[in-house]
Amino acid sequence: MLLGRSNDGYIYLFTDPVRVLAVDDDPIMREFAVAQLSHPGGEIVTAFDGQDAWQKLQSDERGFDLVISDLEMPRMTGFNLCEEIRADARFRDLPVVVITGRDDTFAIDRAYEVGATSFVAKPVNWRLLGYQLRYVLRACRTEHGGSSAPPSAIAAPPAQAAPHDLLPALSREAYKHIAAIEHAARGLNGPSAEDLLETVEELARMLKRATSIADVAAGAIAETSEEISLAGLLNERARTAESAASARNVAIALERPPALWRIEGDRRLLTQALDLLIGKMAASADEGSTLRVSAAAASEAADGRAGFEIIMSAQGRPLPEDLDGALLLRIVEAHAGELTIRRTAAAETQAHLVLPAARPTKQPIAKLTIAGFA
């Protein structure tokens, strides 16, 4: 897809050659796919139904980077094609983007159940579809170590080596529950409907967290780098959290660090990380207790450089292991930081977050240590 032209030449949506298998029984849609997605070095191969696509997947020795498929087709539907792809170990990690009606919730649910990676609604906005395909490819390649080889040619890593591989499945499950509960709530009135809608909102938050984790892990969120006052950031986030904490009768006591202490990173992501950590600490603190927040100079950050340590402590329950914690860790990882959570013998939870004073070019993986949890 041609995006425009610069002094250096033409600008295309795909910066690397991509092989796409476009499956649709409508010849016009197949022509559109070739015309809209073609780019230098890439190849758009078409198939007229699921059976034709399955034969090409099995016989093509070069392999494909992704599949775009309509759902309702003769001989073999897009649903059946997804099932065949996921049942074959060679194609288990091959991204499959399906095209469906905008309001066809049943088709969307079923497509995710049989293994679709993502979907796009009709009528197709080809530019938006192109950006979505680029994101899906980038996320897939990041999960497999940045390799540009087709997913079918890459051995799947052990599940325990890549815990965020579960995120797509979790997102699909959350979406199914949201759709089902929302449908049921529409036919109810009174407290029962309100309870259901609250559940829908909670599931929606889960899905948003899962999506954010996947985005950060895949590098899909555009990060900026700027110098940030540690004192200003902590003061701002502590004040923001005071309202929710006071509702549980939990006080937040901030010991402001020196004004000259500065960290470097993405302000939006670091703000989100501190909100998550302060929120989790306050929510787990005993009623009537105090959440203490301070900072200290750290002699060594995760990558061996000088940094700053943010320290939080409160009497209360252990922090739960949930999606908020997973997202927090991903953001810390993106900033080459280190997070340690401890439980003391006095039933106090302590969180130690170390952030380097300047972000490295190559970001090492963050460490999460949980010690002394009951």
LODRENDO-736855 format. One record per atom (N, C-alpha, C): x, z, y. Coordinates in steps of 0.05 Angstrom, whole numbers, plus 5000, padded with zeros to 4 digits. Each point is the difference from the previous one (the first is absolute). Layout:
<sites>
XZY...
</sites>
This chain:
<sites>
501750004976498350005024501850005025499549815017501649985025498850185021501650185011499050185021500649905028502249865003500749905027502749885000501149985024502749875002501650165021502550044994501850135018502449825006501950105016502449855006501649944975499750174979501549964976498649834980497649915006498549834981497250114995498849914978497350084993500050284987497850155005499750264989497850004979500650084976498150004978499250284992497650044989499150264992501850124978500749844980501750094979502949935007501750205002502849965007501649924975499150074976501349924976498249814984501249834983498349824984498250164981497549934999498050144983498549794983499750074974498449834983497350134996497949875008497350104999498349844981498450134983498049864984497350055012498849795011497450025013497849904981498150174993498049934980497250005012498749764999497349985011498749754988497450014993498749774990499149815022500350085025499349845023502449845009500049734997502449855007500850025030498050055017500650035028501650255005499250224986501550255003502949974990500349854978502749954990501749855020498849805013501449845021500750185023498250175008500550185022502450194993500050094976502250184992502749875002500149754991502649855002500749955029498049925016500649935028500850245016498650234995500450235017502450174992500750014974502150184991502649874994500249735003502549864994502150085021502650014990502250085017502649894988502149985015502549884989501050164976500649854979501150124976497950124981497650055010497950124984498449784985498250104983498349814985497350134995497949855006497250094995498949834977499750134977499049874976497050074998498349804994497150054999499049994971497850144995498749994974497050005006498449854983497249965007498250214987501050184983498450234990502050194987498950224990501750214989501549904975498849844984501349914975502449825007499549825020502249825009502350175011499350215015502150175012501550154979498650104979501350154979501949834984499349754996501749814986502649955016499649975027502449955017501850245002498850245000501650245001501750024975498949934977501450034975502249784996499449765011501949784994502149965022499550115024501949965022502450184996502449884997502450154995501150135025499449905024501150115025498650265008497550034992498550245007498849985028498050175006498750005026500450285013500049995027500350255015497350145003497849855002497450125002497849804992497650114995497749834993497850065020498749795010497650025016497749884984497950154995497949894983497250065010498349794997497150055004499050164976497650115002499050164978498049854983498149865012498049864984500949714995500849954975500949734993499149944971499849744993499249934972502250064980499350004975501950044977501250285001501650065019501250275002499850095029498750235005499650105027502650145010500050065026502250155011500350274988497850134992500150264987501549984974499249804983501349964975503049935003500649855020502849935005501650255007498950175016501450265006500550164975498050014983500350154975502249884982500149744998502149874984502850065012500249995027502650045013500950294995498350195003500850284997500550084971498849854981500450064972502749894990501249825015502549874991502350145015501950114984502250155012501749835019500149744996501549825018498949995028497450045003498749975026498850255011500650234987498750255007500350085029502349925012500550075028499649775019498849784991499649775017497750065019500449985026497850065019497849794998497550094999497749834999498150075023499649815018498150035023497549844994497750135000497549864993498449945025498449794999498349925022497150054992498650155017497250074993498350015025497450034996498150025022500450265016499549995025500650225018498550254992497549984991498450244994499650034970501549874984499750014971501550244989498950245004501350254991500550004970498049914985500350004971502449834991500349775012502249824992502750125008500150145023502550125009500750234981498050174993500650214981501049904973498649804990500849894974502849875001500549865022502749875003502250214999499750225014502050214999500250134972497750024987500150124973501649834980499949745003501449834982502949935009500850125023502849985007500749845025498149935017500649855024501750185018501949885014501850155018498650045027498649795010498750015026497849795000498450005021497949795002499749915028498949765003499449895027497149904999498650045022497249935001499649715010497949884991499249735010498250045025500049825018501849765002502950085005501849854989502950085000501249945028501250205012501749975023502849964989501049755001502549944986502450135012500050055026502350135012500050294991497750145001499950274991500750024970499049814984500749994972503149984996501249835017502949964998501550265005499250145021501350265006499550204977497650004988499550184978501749934976500349754995501749914977502950095005500949975025502850085006500450304996498050165008500250294995500050074971498249874984499850054971502749934987501249785008502649924989502150205007500150085025502150195009499750274985497550094997499650254986500849984971499449784987500749964972503049984997501449865017502949974997501450265007498950165018501250265006499950184976497750004986499850164976502049934978500949745001501849914979502849965011500750175019502850005010500749785019498049875013500649795019500649734988499649974974500749754987498149785009501149765003498349775008499049854975500750094976499149874976497050044996498649824988497150044995499650254984497850155006499550264986500049974970499149774989499949964971502850004988502149965016502750004989501450265003498750205011501250265005498950214981501850154988499050214981498850225016497750104992498650225014501650254996500550165022501550254998498350214986501350214989498550224988498250135020497750094992498050125018501250235015501750174986501050235013502149935021501149764999502149925019498849915026497449935000498749905025497250115002499750255008497450125000498049865018500949865021498149875018498849754987500949924975498749794986497050064994499450265000497250084995498249965024501149955023498349985024497949784999500749764991497949794999497750094983500650124977497850084982498450235013501350185013498650225014498249895022501049805015498449895021497549864989500349864977497749874988498050204991500950224988498150204991498650135023501450065022498750125023498049815012500649745001498249815011497449994984500250004973497749994983498150235005501250245002498450245005498750005027501549905020498849995027497649825000500349764988497749815000497650114985500550134977497850114985498550235014501550185011498850235014498649915025501249825015498749905024497449874994499949844978497549874992497950214993500850214986498050214992499150155024501850065019499250165023498049865018500049745000498249855017497050054993499650074974497250044992499250295001501650185011499450285001499750105029498750235002499750135026500650304996500750135022500450294999502850084991500350264992502650114994501549844978498649904980501349864978501449755011498749865017501249765012502450075017499850225014502350095017502450074982499550134978502250074982501349754989498449814992501149754990501749865021499049995024501549865021502650155006500050264998502550155004502049924978499049974976501849914978501049725005498349835010500949735007502350015020499750175021502050025020502650104988499950194982502450114988501449784983498449854985501249794984501249785018498749955022501149805019502750105011500250265005502650115009502149974979499250054975501949964978501049714998498249825003500749724999501949925023499450115023501749955024502850114995500250244989502650124994501549834980498649914979501349844979501149745012498449885017500849755012502450055019500050225015502350065017502550044985499850144977502350054983501249734991498249834990500949744991501349845022498950015024501149865023502850095007500350275002502650115007502049944978499250034975501949954978500849714999498249825007500649714998501249895026500350185020501149915026498149825015497450034994498149825013499250105028500750255006499450105027502449955018499649855022502149945018501050265014502550074995501150245011501649945026499750185019501649985024502050235000502149985015502050225001500450075029499650265006500450095027501050294999501350095021500850275002497650185007499750224985497750175003500950285005498850135020500650295005498850164978501650154985499050164978498250225011500850135023498350215012497349895008500049775013497549885009498249924977501249894979498349914977498850244986501650214995499050244987497850145016500550025026498050135018497449844999500249745002497649835000498450034974501449994977498650014975498950284994501450215008499050274996497550055016499949905024497650035017497749854989500649764989497849844988498850144976501650144985499150134975498750275005500250115025498950265005497050034996498549795007497150024997499250044971501049834982499350024972501050264988502450095009501150254989498450245009499250005026498550235010497250024987498949784990497550014986500250174974502550014989500550164977501350275007500050065026501350245010502950014993501349775003502949994995501349935027502050165008501449955025502549834995500849845019502449844998502050105021502250104991502150105019502449814999500449875023502249805002502350125016502349994988502550075014501349745009499849945026500949735009503049974998500949784989502949944998501149925027502649995003501249915026499049725008499749965025498949755010501849764995502550054996501949784996500049894971498850154982500049914972498249754997501149794989498549754997500449894972497949884990500249854975499349715007500649824981499549725005498349904977497849865006498349894979497449895011498149954982497449895007498250235009499350015025498450225011497350034986498749774994497450014988500250124972501949924984500350104973500950295000501850085017500950275001497750195010498449905018497750155009498150054977499549794984498250024977501250204979502649994996501350184981499750295008500550065026499850275009497150104999498149825007497250074998499250084972501049844981499450054972501250274991502650055007501350244991498850255013499649995026498850235014497250044990498549794996497250024990499950134972501849914982500050114973500850295000502050075017500950285001497850185011498649915022497950165012497650024981499449794985497750014982500550184976502550034993500750184977500650285008500250055026500750275010497650194997500650264996497950204998498650035027497450054999498650055025501150255014500449975026501150225016503050005000501349804987502949994999501149825022502649985002501349845020501849794987499749765009501949784992502249995020502450054992502350005018501549744997500649885023501349745001502550025018502349924990502450025016501849774992502349975013501949794993502850115003501949884985502850085000501749764997502550025009501949784995500950014971499849774987500849984972502849884999501750134985502849914998500249744985498049954982500249764984497249914992499349755007497449894992500349874973497949864991500049884973502349804995500849875022502149794997502750105009500350265005502650115007500550025030498149915016500450015029498750255012500750075024498850235013497149935006498350215000497249965005498750265010497350004998498550245009498150074978499650264997498250114979497650125013497649914991497550125009499150194978499550255008499450214981497250115005498350014979497350115002499750204978498650225006499550214980497450135006498650084978497550155003499350134974498650235002498950134976497649844991499849964974497649864990500449874973498449804994500049874974502349795000500849924976501949774998498849755011501649825010499049755010499049824976497749885002499149834979501649744998500249894976501349744997497849795001499849865023497949815004501049755014498249825008500849765014501250055027499250215014501250065025503050074996500650154979502850064994501649764993498749814985501449764992500749835025498049975018500549855024502150135017499950265003502150155015502849944989500350004974502649954988500949725005498149814999500849725006501049965028498850145019500949985028502750135003500450234987502650135001502149824988499349874978501949814987500749775019498149905015500549785018501950085023500350265005501750105021502550134988500649954975502450114987500150315002497650124998499950295003499950144973499750265002499850174976497950225004498350034980497950205002500250194976500150265007500150204979497850205005498450064979497850195002500650234980499950245010500750234983497750215001499850154978498350234999501750254997499550205016501650244998498550214983501450214993498850214984497850145015500049985026498050135017497649825005499649794983497749825003500149855026502349945010500349845025500949724992498749805013500849724997501949935023502349884993501949915020500549704997499949865022500549715000502549955018501949854989502449945015500249695001499849895023500149715004502449945017501949854988502549935014499949705007500449945025500049735010502649945014501349784993502649935013499649955030502150045015499949955028499849715007500949834982499749715004499649874973498249805000499349874974502249824991500750004974502049814989498849734996501849804997499149734995498849984972501450124981499150014972498850274995497550014992498650264998500150104971501350234995499950124974497350124993499650044975497450124992499950295006497850095011499750295006499850164975500550265003499850184977497750205005498450054980497950205002500650224979500450245009500650224981497750205003498750064978497950215000500950224981500550235010501150224984498250245002499650144978498650255000497049985002498949774994497149985001498850124975497750145004498750124977498649794983
</sites>
